[in-house]
Amino acid sequence: MMSVAQSHKNLFFPIYTPSLFMGLSNQGMSILYPLYALYLTSDPAFAALVAGLRAFGVMLFEIPAGYLASKLGNKKMLLSALILSAGTMFGLALIDTLLFIALLAIPQGAASAIWFLSRQSYISDVAKRSHWGRTIALMAGINRAGALFGPFLGGLGATFFGYQITFLIGGLLILIGFIFLAIFAENIYPKDSLVVDKKLSLKNVIADNQKTFSYASFIALSIQLLRAARQLLVPIFGNAIGLSAGTIGAVYALASLIDMSLFYPVGIIVDKYGRKWSAAPSILVFIIGIMLLPFAENLMLFILVTCLLGLANGLGTGIVMLIGMDLAPPNNKNSFLALWRLIGDFGGFAGPVIASFFANSMGLLFVSTTVASVGFIALIFTIFLLPETLHAD
């Protein structure tokens, strides 16, 4: 039987290593792209447009990515995602036309959609099912490392070398990941690339498991909404109590360290005891943290609450991906995962929109209460309605 160590060894060069390079570059782009737009135009609306088009690109390509992965295989799709992502960075490095910069955000988002879906599908084929929790947790830990160091290194690069050189370096890092993936990844074709029994079509699978899917998809959407709301609300509340951008960033980095420290212990727990042991505590701590944010009226309280939200995010490491992999039918996996990721992406997209709307019209306390209420419903669903999706091989 394959050990956990062997599972990690099989994924180290083909998946983990390219993911580190992709994560550093992609997470750096999350802050550099809008900052570059501001640098060129000094127009916050244009920066918001760029960020919105990137999110639109992600959502637009989730379903097509699942279809194409079924036809072309996961390795080809992963390589395509890396080429597309590197290409957008080289484009940004070479051309500074505003229309071109805005439109490049769509393929940048598309590359992320293709990468994350195909990587998730590849892992589910290569790793043993009883190791999925630890594998996905380690993968999420790599993503979090990218989120911690990517923006920091990208900001330094833009400050000392300029945006174009930094984009060029980011593209080269992705090409290094491309080389590792091209050499070491297996050319796996998912089972749903074969002729699929009509009874196992995505539509029928969802219809046959309608209750479970509806509960699970609402939980996934809510977790992503809570995460996205945290990313928006922490700087808003920090600014409201008079903290500088540097102080808020330092506090957020501290919370990210707490988040990162939990990824592998959580992976062991979900493989041994079940997925609910991650989802329910994560949602509960999110609710508490978001409800406490309006009362964090000084730096010390702000640090404590922000770190509590980092703990919440860490407790839910990889849980949305993991439940989706558990529920995905073996003979229609990629199409299911594409739909699953689209649902989660919608939660991540809707979180800031909802928070921004209510912040302008109703105030920050109402925003916290609204977001926490959604989390409370998701917590009830998780504890009482969601079946445990942990399965042994």
N, C-alpha and C positions, 0 to 999 in steps of 0.2 A: 504493500500500500504506500502511496505517495505521502511523504511527511510534509509538515508545514514548511520546513526549511527547503525542501525540494521544490515546492510550489513557488516560493519566493525566488529560488535560484533560476527556475524556468522563465520567470518574468523579469529578472533583474536587468538584462541587457535589452531585450525587445520592447519592454513597456516602462519599467521604472526609470531607466536612464533617460530615454527620450521625453518622458513626462516631466522630469526635472528641468530639462532645457526648455521645453514648451511652457511649463508653468512659470518659470522665471520671466520669459519673454511676454507671455500672455498677460500675466498679472501686472507686469510693468506697464503694458499697454493700457490697462484699465485706468491708470492715472495719467500716463503721458499723452494719450490720444486727446482727451478733453483739454489738457493743459496746452498742448500744441495748438489746438484750435483757438484757445484764448490768446496765446502768444502771437498768432497771426492776425487776429481780428479784434481782440479785447471785447468780444461780444459773448456774454454768457449764453444767449439764446442759440448761437451757432455751436457752442460747446455742448449744450443740452441736445441739439439736433444730432451731433455726432454720436453721443452716448446712446440716444434713442435708436438711431439707425443700426448701431452695433447689436443692440438687444433684439431689434426687428430681424436682423440677419440670422441670429441664433434661432428664433422661433420659426422663421420661414423655412429653414432647412432641416429641422428635426425629422419630419416625416419623409422627405426625399432621401435623407441620409440613411434611414432605416431600410428603405426600398433598395437603394443602390448597394448597400452593404450585403444584402441578400443575393444580389446578382453578381457583384464583382469580388466579394470576399473582404474580410476585415483588414488584411494587410494592405491591400491596394487602397482602401479607403483611408487608413491611417496615414499612409504615405502621401495621399492626395491632400489630406488636411494640413500636413506639415508644409507641403509645397505652397498651398494656397495662403497659409499664414505667413510664411517667409516672404512670399511674393508681395503681400500687402505692405509688409514692413519696408521692403526694398522700394516699393512705389512711393511710400511716404518719404523715404530718404532722398528720392530723386526728383519728385515733382511737388511743388507747393501751391498749385492751383486750388482754390477753395472748393470748387465743385468736385474736383477729383478726390480731394481729401475727405469730403463728406461721403461720396459714393463708395470709397474704399472701406468704410465702416461696415458695409453690408457683407462683402466677402470675408472680412475679418471675423464677423459674427458667425458666418456660415462655416468657416474653418473650425471654430470652437465647437459648433454643433456636431459636425462630422467626427471630430477628434474624440469628444467625450462619449458619443454613442458607440462608435466602433471599438474604442478601448474597453468600454464596459462589456460589449459583446465578446471581444477577444478573451478577456479575463474569465468570463463565464464558461468559455470553451476549454481553456487551458488549465485553470485551477480546479482542484477538487471541490465539490460543493460544500463539504463540511469545513473547508478552509476559506470560503468566500468572505466571511466577516472580517478575518484578519487581513486578507488580501485587499479588500476594498478599504479597510481602515488605514492600511499602509499607503494605499494610493491617495486617500484623502489627506493623509499626513504630508505627502509630497506636495499636494496642491496647496496646503496651508503654508508650507515652507516657501513656496513660490509667492503666495500672497503676502508673506512677511518680508521677504528679501527682494522680490521683483520690483515693487514700487520704490523701495529704498535705493536700490542700485540704479534703477531707471532715472530717478530724480537726480542722483549724483551725476550720472552720465550726461543728462541734459544740462545740468549746471556747469560742468567743466568742459564738455566737448561739444555741446549743442544737440538739438533734437535730431538732425539728420544723421549724424554719426552714431547716436544712440540707437536709432531705428535700424541702422545698418548692422550694428553689433547684435541687436536682437534677432534680426533675420539670420545672421551667421550662426548664432546659438541654436536656432531651430534646425538649420541644415546639419549641424553636428548630430542632433537627435535623429534626423532623417537617416544618416549613415548607420547609426546603431540599429535602428528599426529595420532598414533594408537588409542588413547582414544577418540579424539574429531572429527576427520574427518568423513564425511559421505562416505558410500561406493557407490559412484556414477559411473554408467556406462554411458559413452557418448552415445548420440543418434545414432552415427554411428557404435555402437557395434551391432545394430539391422540389419536386412536385409535392404540394401540400394537400392533404385530404381536405375537402370542403368543410367537413365537420370541425376541422381545426383552424378554420379561418379566423382572423383577428376579430371580426364582427361576432362570430359565433362564440368564441372563447369569452369575450367580454359579456355577451348576453347570458351565457351559462353561469357566469360568476358575477352577475350584476351587483349583488349586494356587497360582496367582498371588494370588488373593484371600486365601487362608489365610495365606500368607507376609506379604503386605502388611498385612493386618489385625492380625496379631500384632506387626509392627513398629510400626504406628500405636499400638496399645494400650501397647506397651512404652515408646515415647517419651513418651506422656502420663503413664504411671506414673512414669518417671524425673523428669519435670518436677514432678509432684505430690509425689513423695517429697522432692525438693530443697526445696520450699516448707515442708515439715514438718520435715525433718531439720536444716536450717541453724539455725533458732531453738532446736531441742532441744539440739544440740551446743553452740551459743553459750551457752545457759543452763547447760549442764553444766560449762563451764569458768569460770563465774562472771561472764559479761558481762551488763550491764544491757540492758533492752529497748531503750533509746535507742541504745546502741552497736550492738546487733545490727541495728536498723533502719537505722542509718547505713551499716553495712557492706553490707547488702542493697541499699540504694539505689546504692552505688558499683558493685556487681555488675550492677545493672539498667542503669546507664549504659553499661557494656561491652556488655551484651546489645543495647541499642538501637542502638549505633554500627555494628552488623554487618548490620542488616536489608537495606539496599539492595545492598551488595556481594554478600551471599549470593544475593539475587534475580538479579543479573547472572550469577553462577556457575551457578545451576541452569538458567537459560535457555540458557546457552552450552554447558555441559559435561554437564549432566544432574543428576537428582535425587539420585543416590547420593553426589555430591560434597558434598551438604549432610547427608544422613541419616547416613552412615557416620562422618564426623568428629565430628558432634554426639554420637552415641551413645558413641563412643570416649572423648571428653573427659568426658562424664557419668560413665562407668565409673570413670575415673581420679579424678575429683573426689570421687565418693561413697565410693570406697575410701580416700581420704586423709582424709576428715572425722574419723574417730575419732582420728587422729594430730595434729590441729590443736589443740594443747594450750596455745597462748598466742594473744594477739590478732593478732600479725603472721601466724602460720600460718593462723589462722582467716580473716583478710582474703584471703590468697592463695588458699586453697581455695574460699572463697565466690565470689571473682572468677573462678576457673577454672570453676565451675559456671555463672556468668553467661555466660562465653564459650561453654560447651556449649549453653546455651539459645539464644544468638544465632546460632550456627552452624546450628541447626535451624529458623531462622525460617520459619514458614509451611509447613514440609515436609509435615506431616500433611494439611493442607488441599490442598496441591498434588498429592500423590500420589492423593488421593481424586478430585480433578477430572480427573486424567489417566485414571484407570481407569473413571470413570463413563460408561456407555453414553449416546450422544447422545439416544436416544429413551426413556430411562428414568432421566434424570439425577437428578431430585430425590429419587426413592425411594432410589436408590443412595446419594446423599450423606447422606440421613437415616440410613440404616443405618451408613454410614461414621462419621458424627459420633457415633452412639450407641456404637459400639465405642471410639472415642477417649475419650468421656465416661466410659465404664466404667473405662478405665485411670486417668483422673484421679480417679474416685471410689474405686477400689480401692487406689491408691497409699497414701494416708494410712491407710486401714483396715488394710492389711497391715503397714505400718510401725508403727502404734500397737500392734497385736497382738503382734508380735515384740519390740517395745521393752519391753513389760510382762513378757513370758514368757522371753525369751532374751537381752536386752541390746542395746545400741546397736551394738556391733561386728557382731553377727549380723545386725541389720537392714541395715547397709551392705553386708555380704557378699551377703545375699539379693537386695537390689535390684540390685546390680552384676551378679550372676549372670544375672538376667533380661535386663539390658542386654547382656551378653556374647552370649547366645543370639540376641538381636535383631540384634546386629552381624554375627554369622555369617550369619544369614538375609539381611541387607541386602547383604553383599558377594558371597555365592555363589549365592543362590537368587532374590532379587528381580530381575525383568527391569527394565531401564532404561525408565522410563515417559515420558521426554522425547520429544515428537513435534513436528514442524514443521507449520505450517498447510498 
